[in-house]
Amino acid sequence: MEKVDPALILYCLDLFGVAVFAVSGSLAAGRKRMDVFGVIVLGLTTALGGGTLRDALLDAGPVFWVENPVYLLVAVLSSLFTFVAVRVISIPWRGLLLSDALGLAVFMAIGTAKTIAVTGSASVAMVMGVMTGVAGGMIRDILSAEVPLVLRREIYATAALCGSLAYVVMHRLEVPPAASLLLAALATVTIRIAAIRWNLSLPVFQSKDNLDRDVTEPRDSIE
């Protein structure tokens, strides 16, 4: 039995992440009732934004979609497919959250793996892994006039950080790259979906003044 080429798995996962994040960006554009150009723009920025920043900061050669325009083509086609598909089928809000969670997990794993291969630094790899996963979504939310998911109470960047840490640990333990990628992505998507399902969040910053104000100020009736 022939051994699976890790580079091929990495490439396929990368294309999958681009497609999923393009769908996520297109659905966000649809919620704001943008035209087809707006859908493509949000799809492209969501799908390519994080990887573009990663490659620019690493300065390890051409940006991935400039070197290989297939990524650009996949993002555009995925955006156009979403634009057409939503006219036939109804995609709920949770569909956007699920596609975003899958894109976050895949891009985190890809970003961590690429960075650790270039720099050999675990800490830098974790930072770049998280950035690869969240930057595209941040650009998407800003362009669609939403507070970025990474800045909300929801567990988002933390899920990417946990997955990136898992990859680094498995890399140090010499776990095969393909298994490390899949398990790290699975860890991130599991944490993210669990946070959505059970409304989990990190502690919110609260000063004593804020707590006192919450107690003394009257609240609006909910009846």
N, C-alpha and C positions, 0 to 999 in steps of 0.2 A: 504493500500500500504506500503510495507516494505521500510524502510529507506536504502539508498545506503551506504554501508560501505566505509568511506573515505580511509581506509587502502587499500582496494581493488583497488580503483581508483588510488591511489598513486602508487601501484605496477604495474598496467597496463600502466600508463603513463611512469613509469620508463623503462619498457620493450620496449615501443614504442620509447622512446628517444634513448635507446641503439641501436635499429634496425636502426633508421633514421641516427644516427651519424655513424654507421658502414657503411651504404650505402654511406654517404658523404665521409668517409675516403677511401672507395674502389674506388669511382669515381675519387678522387684525385690521387690515385695510378695508375689508368688506364690512366690518362692524362700524367703520366710520363712513361707509358708503362712498368710497373713493372710486374713480374711474379705472379703466384697465391699466393706464400708465402708472397711477398711484399704487395699484396692486403689484405691478412688476417691480417698482422702486422699493416698496417695503419688503417684497419677497427677496430681492437681491441683497438689500442691506442686512436683513436678518440672517440670511444664509451665508453671506461672505464677510460680514463685518468683523466678527471675532477672529477668524483666521487671518484676515488682512492685517489687523493690528498685531497679532502674534508674529507673523512673518516679517513685518516691518521692524518690530522691536528686536527680533533675533538677528536680523541682517544676515541671514544664512542663504541668500540667493533671491531669485525673483519671487514675488507673491504667488501663492499656489495657483490662483485662477488666471494669472497672467501667463505663467509657465504652461498651464494646461487649461485651455478654454472650455474643456468639457464641463468643468464645474460651473462656469457661467451659463452654458447651454442648459444644464440640468436645472439650475435655479430659475431660469426664464420659463422653461417648459413646465416646471412644477407650479409656478405662479399662474401661468395661463390655464393649466389644467384645473387648478382650484377655482379660478375665475369662472370657468365654464361649468364645473361640477356643481357648484353651490346653486346654480340655477335649476338643477334637476333634483338634487338631494339636499336635505336640511342637515347642517352640521351644527350640533349644539356647542355652547360655550365650553363645555368640558372637552370637546374635541380639540379646541385650540390649546387648552391646558395640557392635554395628553400629548399632542404633537410637539408642543414646546418642551415637555419633560423628556421626550425621546431625543430631540435635537440637542438639548442641554447635555444629556448623558453621553451621546456619541461624540460631540465636539469636545467635551471635557477629556474623554479618553484619548482622542486624536491629538489634542493640544499637549497633553501631558507626555504622551509617547514621543511626539516629534521633538519636544523641547529637551527631554532627558537624553535623546539620541544626539542632539546638537551640543548641549552644554554639559551634560553629565551631572548637573546640579539638581538635587531633589527639591530644594526650596524654590528655585526658579521654575522648575517644571510644574510645581503645584500652582504657582501664581499664574503662569501662562495657561495652564489647563483650565483654571477657573475663568480667566479672562476670555479664552476661546469660547467657552460655553455661554457666558453671560453677556458679552459685549454686543453681539448682534441683536439680542433681545432688548437690550437697553436702547440701542439706536431705534429699533422698531417702535418701542413704547414712546420715546421722545417725539418721533415724527408723527405718531398718531395721537399726540397730546394726552398720554397716559403717564401716571407715575410708574417708573420702571419696576418690574417685579423684584429686582434685586434690592430695591430700596424700601420695599414694603415689609410688613411683619412676617410674611410667608417665608417658609424655609425654601430657599432657592439657591443662592450662591453657596450656602452651607452644604447642600446636597452635592454640589459639584466639588467642593473642597474635600468632602468625605470620600468621594469616588477617586479623586486625584491622589489622595493619601493612600488609598487602597492599592492603586496602581504602583506607586512608588515602593510600597512595602513589598508587593509581589515581585517587582523588578529586582529589589535587593535580595529576595529569596530565590531568584533565578527561576521564577515560574515562566513557562513559555509565553512569548509576547502575545500570541493570539488569545490564550486563556486570560492573560492579564487585562487585555483590552475589554473582552466580553464581561468579565467579572466586575471590573471597575465601572463600566457603563451600567451594568445591572444594579450595582450598589447605589449609584446616583439616581437612577430612574425609580428604584424601589422607595428610597427616602423621599423623593419628590412626590410620588403618587400617594404615599402614606400621609404626607403633610396635607395634600389636597383632600384626601378622603376623610381624615379625622380633624381637619382644621388646626394642624399643629403650627406653632410659631415660636420664634425665639423671644426671650424677655424684652419688653419695651423699656426704653430709657424713661425713668421717672425720678424727678427730683422731689425733695420734701415740699417745696413750694407748690409744685403741680398737684401732689397728693392732697395738700391742705386745701387748695382751690377746688379740687373735685368734691371735697367734703362740704365746704361752705357754700358753694354756688348752687342755686336751685337748678333742677333738671326739668326738661320739658316732659310733660306727661306723655306716656305711650298709649294711653287708652283712647 
